[in-house]
Amino acid sequence: MSPLISVIIPVYNVSKYLRQCLDSIINQTYKNLEIILVNDGSTDDSLRICEEYQRLDSRIIIISQVNKGLAGARNTGIEKATGIYLMFVDSDDWMELHAIETAFSNMNEVDLVCFSFFKEYPTSQIPRAFGLNGRYKASFMQRKITGPIKEELSDPSHLETLVTAWGKIYKTAIIKDNKIQAKNLSEIGAWEDGFFTWEYLNQSKSVYILDVPMYNYRKFNSESITSNYKNSLLDKTNHMFDLLSEQLKKHNKGTDYLEAFNNRICLSVIGLGLNESFNKASFFTQCKNMKTVLNSRHHKEAYKNLELHYFPIHWKLFFFFSKYRLTIPLMLLLKVIKKIIKK
């Protein structure tokens, strides 16, 4: 019999999308699944929908808890998981029906299988190509998610391509034996998926990267936590950088990791700047806040070492403004980027 795979689905106020997600899991061609729905304090019809599907499928387990956030819900799911392998699916996303079977067929003498995804917009679907396919050392992927180096800077949009907690099959024992847990956004502001994946890869030997999109990542959920202004994001991001810096030192990572980390700090201005673009304050207040970002302890030092010549012209301009703290043209560019993203 095929081994049991635990599929952990945090659920929080997603009644609009939940059925599509659950239909895509219960109808997977890979059948030996333990489907753990963690109802994270939902106040809409999400729990009722979970219970409806539980009556239809005995593989579904429902755990209800007070709201702990995405990381807290994932950690609850990890604690309850009994499968030899483990996956995460976000409850406003969905998977192709052959995804688990196809991905698991590559789980031969590797510790992780990672597969690609579609970015789903209201009127379009865009596949995200990894540009990588096959078996690799875990350290190769770990360095890649730490940050880009040299020619990899030519496309900053790939920064988080391999980072996501979803779109992967993990070995449950590696997670539990090493007490790997998701960190909450309330602590680190961003990159909760990245930290989990980074720590998992640190305990792994090899991975299989499958450049086939089989996960559908919804980019138009207006209730998503990524669409709201976060007042303390810079402080939390700096704390996240502190934690990652400690890990790099603790595990004696080499100069390529340090270069990657430096570049991640520089590229984080995209996310921090877009966050500021959601600020309802005046344009000049936004510019002042961006000056604070660029003068913060991590960013000011990192930009000293950023090599601009690898970037295409539009990103070269963006990071030139960032490097030399020219916040007015930088904020104008960020507003253009925001409009493009909203389309």
C-alpha positions in Angstrom: 0.0 0.0 0.0 1.2 3.5 -0.7 2.4 5.5 2.3 0.2 7.8 4.2 0.6 11.5 3.4 -0.8 14.1 5.8 -2.2 17.2 4.0 -2.5 20.2 6.4 -4.9 22.9 5.4 -5.2 26.0 7.7 -8.7 27.4 7.5 -9.6 31.0 8.4 -12.6 32.8 6.9 -12.3 31.4 3.4 -15.8 30.2 2.8 -15.8 31.8 -0.7 -12.9 29.6 -1.8 -12.8 26.6 0.5 -14.9 24.2 -1.5 -12.7 24.5 -4.5 -9.7 23.8 -2.3 -11.2 20.7 -0.6 -12.6 19.3 -3.9 -9.1 19.4 -5.3 -7.8 17.4 -2.3 -10.4 14.8 -1.8 -10.4 14.0 -5.6 -6.6 13.5 -5.8 -5.5 10.5 -7.8 -3.3 9.6 -4.8 -5.8 8.2 -2.3 -3.9 7.4 0.9 -4.3 10.8 2.5 -4.9 12.2 6.0 -6.6 15.5 5.4 -6.2 17.8 8.5 -8.3 20.9 8.5 -7.2 23.4 11.1 -10.1 25.8 11.7 -8.2 28.8 13.1 -11.0 30.7 14.7 -13.1 31.3 11.6 -16.1 33.5 12.0 -17.8 32.8 8.6 -19.2 29.6 7.2 -15.8 27.9 6.9 -16.3 25.5 9.8 -19.7 24.4 8.5 -18.2 23.7 5.1 -15.4 21.7 6.7 -18.0 19.6 8.6 -20.0 19.2 5.4 -16.9 17.7 3.7 -16.0 15.6 6.7 -19.4 13.8 6.3 -18.5 13.1 2.7 -14.9 11.9 3.3 -13.7 9.9 6.3 -10.1 10.9 5.6 -10.9 14.4 6.9 -9.9 15.4 10.4 -11.1 18.8 11.8 -9.3 20.6 14.5 -10.8 23.9 15.8 -8.7 26.4 17.8 -8.7 30.0 18.7 -7.1 32.2 16.1 -3.3 31.7 16.1 -2.5 32.8 12.5 -1.2 30.8 9.6 1.9 29.6 11.3 0.0 28.6 14.5 -2.5 26.6 12.4 0.3 24.9 10.5 2.1 23.9 13.7 -1.1 22.5 15.1 -1.4 20.4 11.9 2.2 19.2 12.2 1.5 18.1 15.8 -1.5 16.0 14.8 0.0 14.6 11.6 0.5 10.8 11.5 1.6 10.4 7.9 5.1 9.4 6.9 5.0 12.4 4.6 3.5 15.8 5.0 2.2 18.7 2.8 0.7 22.1 3.3 -2.1 23.6 1.2 -3.5 27.1 1.8 -7.3 27.0 1.9 -7.8 29.7 -0.7 -5.7 27.7 -3.2 -6.1 24.4 -5.0 -4.1 21.7 -6.7 -4.3 19.8 -9.9 -5.9 16.4 -9.3 -2.7 14.5 -10.2 -0.4 16.7 -8.2 0.3 14.5 -5.2 0.7 11.3 -7.2 3.0 13.0 -9.7 5.1 14.7 -7.1 5.4 11.7 -4.8 6.6 9.5 -7.7 9.8 11.6 -7.5 10.2 11.0 -3.7 13.0 8.4 -4.3 16.0 8.7 -1.9 15.4 12.4 -1.5 14.1 14.4 1.6 11.9 16.9 -0.3 10.0 17.2 -3.5 9.2 20.7 -4.7 6.9 21.4 -7.6 5.9 24.5 -9.5 2.7 26.5 -9.5 0.3 28.7 -11.4 -0.4 32.3 -10.3 -4.1 32.6 -10.6 -5.6 36.0 -11.4 -9.3 36.8 -12.1 -8.9 36.6 -15.8 -5.6 34.8 -16.4 -3.4 32.0 -15.2 0.4 32.4 -15.3 2.7 29.4 -14.8 5.8 30.0 -12.7 8.8 28.2 -14.2 11.7 27.3 -11.8 14.2 26.9 -14.6 15.4 23.9 -12.6 14.4 20.3 -12.8 15.8 17.1 -11.3 17.7 16.1 -8.2 19.9 18.5 -6.3 21.8 18.8 -3.0 19.7 20.4 -0.3 22.4 23.0 0.2 21.9 24.1 -3.4 18.3 24.9 -2.8 18.9 26.3 0.6 21.4 28.9 -0.8 18.9 29.7 -3.5 16.1 30.5 -1.1 18.6 32.5 1.1 18.8 35.0 -1.8 20.0 35.5 -5.4 23.7 35.9 -6.3 25.3 37.4 -9.5 23.3 36.6 -12.6 20.3 35.5 -10.6 19.7 39.2 -9.8 18.6 39.7 -13.4 15.0 38.6 -12.4 14.1 39.7 -8.9 10.6 38.2 -9.3 12.2 34.8 -8.7 13.2 35.8 -5.2 10.5 33.7 -3.5 9.8 31.2 -6.2 11.3 28.2 -4.2 10.5 29.5 -0.8 6.8 28.6 -0.3 5.8 26.0 2.3 3.1 24.7 -0.1 4.0 22.9 -3.3 6.2 20.5 -1.4 6.2 17.0 0.1 8.2 16.8 3.3 9.3 13.9 5.5 7.3 14.2 8.7 10.1 12.6 10.8 12.6 15.3 9.7 10.2 18.0 10.9 9.2 16.4 14.2 12.7 15.0 15.1 14.2 18.4 14.6 11.3 20.4 16.2 10.9 22.5 13.1 8.0 24.9 13.4 6.6 27.7 11.4 7.3 31.2 12.8 4.4 33.6 13.1 4.2 36.8 11.0 3.5 38.7 14.3 7.2 37.9 15.1 9.0 38.2 11.8 6.6 40.2 9.6 7.4 38.2 6.4 9.1 35.1 5.1 7.4 32.6 7.5 7.5 30.1 4.6 11.1 30.8 4.0 12.2 30.2 7.5 10.4 26.8 7.7 11.8 25.7 4.3 15.3 26.9 5.2 15.4 25.1 8.5 14.0 21.9 6.9 16.7 22.0 4.2 19.3 22.4 6.9 18.4 18.9 8.1 18.2 17.4 4.6 20.6 15.9 2.1 18.9 16.0 -1.2 15.8 17.4 -3.0 13.9 16.8 -6.2 12.8 20.0 -8.0 9.9 19.3 -10.4 9.4 22.1 -12.9 5.8 21.3 -13.5 3.1 23.7 -12.3 0.5 21.7 -10.3 -0.4 24.1 -7.5 -2.8 27.0 -8.1 -1.8 30.0 -6.0 -4.7 32.5 -5.8 -3.4 36.1 -6.3 -6.8 37.9 -6.1 -8.1 37.1 -2.6 -8.9 40.6 -1.4 -9.1 39.4 2.2 -5.5 38.1 2.1 -3.1 39.2 4.8 -0.7 40.3 2.0 -3.0 43.1 0.8 -3.1 45.2 4.0 -0.7 47.9 5.3 1.5 46.7 8.1 2.7 49.5 10.3 5.5 47.6 12.1 6.7 45.6 9.1 10.2 47.1 9.1 10.9 46.2 12.7 9.7 42.7 12.2 11.6 42.3 8.9 14.8 43.5 10.7 14.1 40.9 13.4 13.8 38.2 10.7 17.1 39.3 9.2 18.7 39.0 12.7 17.4 35.5 13.0 18.6 34.4 9.6 22.0 36.0 10.2 22.3 34.0 13.4 21.5 30.8 11.5 24.1 31.6 8.9 26.8 32.1 11.6 25.6 29.1 13.6 25.9 26.7 10.7 29.1 28.3 9.2 27.6 29.1 5.9 30.0 30.3 3.2 30.5 33.5 1.3 27.9 32.6 -1.3 25.3 32.4 1.4 26.5 35.8 2.8 26.2 37.4 -0.6 22.8 35.9 -1.1 21.7 37.2 2.3 23.0 40.6 1.5 21.0 40.7 -1.8 17.9 39.4 0.0 18.1 42.4 2.3 18.4 44.8 -0.7 15.5 43.2 -2.6 13.3 43.3 0.5 12.8 47.0 -0.3 10.4 45.9 -3.0 8.0 44.4 -0.4 8.6 47.0 2.2 8.0 49.7 -0.4 4.8 48.1 -1.7 3.7 47.9 1.9 4.3 51.6 2.3 2.3 52.3 -0.9 -0.8 50.9 1.0 -0.2 53.5 3.7 -3.1 56.0 3.7 -0.7 58.8 4.8 0.4 61.6 2.4 2.9 60.9 -0.4 5.6 62.9 1.4 5.1 60.8 4.6 5.5 57.7 2.6 8.8 59.1 1.2 9.9 59.9 4.7 9.1 56.4 5.8 11.0 54.9 2.9 14.0 57.0 3.9 13.7 55.3 7.3 13.7 51.9 5.6 16.8 52.6 3.5 18.7 54.0 6.5 17.9 51.0 8.8 20.8 49.1 10.1 20.5 46.1 7.7 19.6 48.0 4.5 22.2 50.7 4.8 25.0 48.2 5.1 23.7 45.8 2.5 23.3 48.4 -0.2 27.0 49.2 0.0 27.7 45.7 -1.5 24.9 45.5 -4.1 26.1 45.2 -7.6 23.7 47.0 -9.9 25.0 45.8 -13.3 23.3 42.4 -13.1 19.8 44.0 -13.2 17.8 44.9 -16.3 17.3 48.6 -16.9 14.0 49.1 -15.0 15.2 47.2 -11.9 18.6 48.9 -12.2 16.8 52.2 -11.9 14.7 51.0 -9.0 17.8 49.8 -7.0 19.8 52.9 -8.0 17.2 55.0 -6.3 17.2 52.6 -3.3 21.0 52.5 -3.0 21.3 56.3 -3.0 18.1 56.9 -1.0 16.3 58.9 -3.6 12.9 58.3 -2.1 10.7 60.5 -4.2 11.4 58.7 -7.6 11.5 55.4 -5.7 8.0 55.9 -4.3 6.8 56.9 -7.8 8.1 53.7 -9.2 6.5 51.7 -6.4 3.2 53.2 -7.2 3.6 52.1 -10.8 4.5 48.6 -9.7 1.4 48.6 -7.4 -0.8 49.5 -10.3 0.7 46.7 -12.5 0.2 44.2 -9.7 -3.4 45.2 -9.2 -4.1 44.5 -12.8 
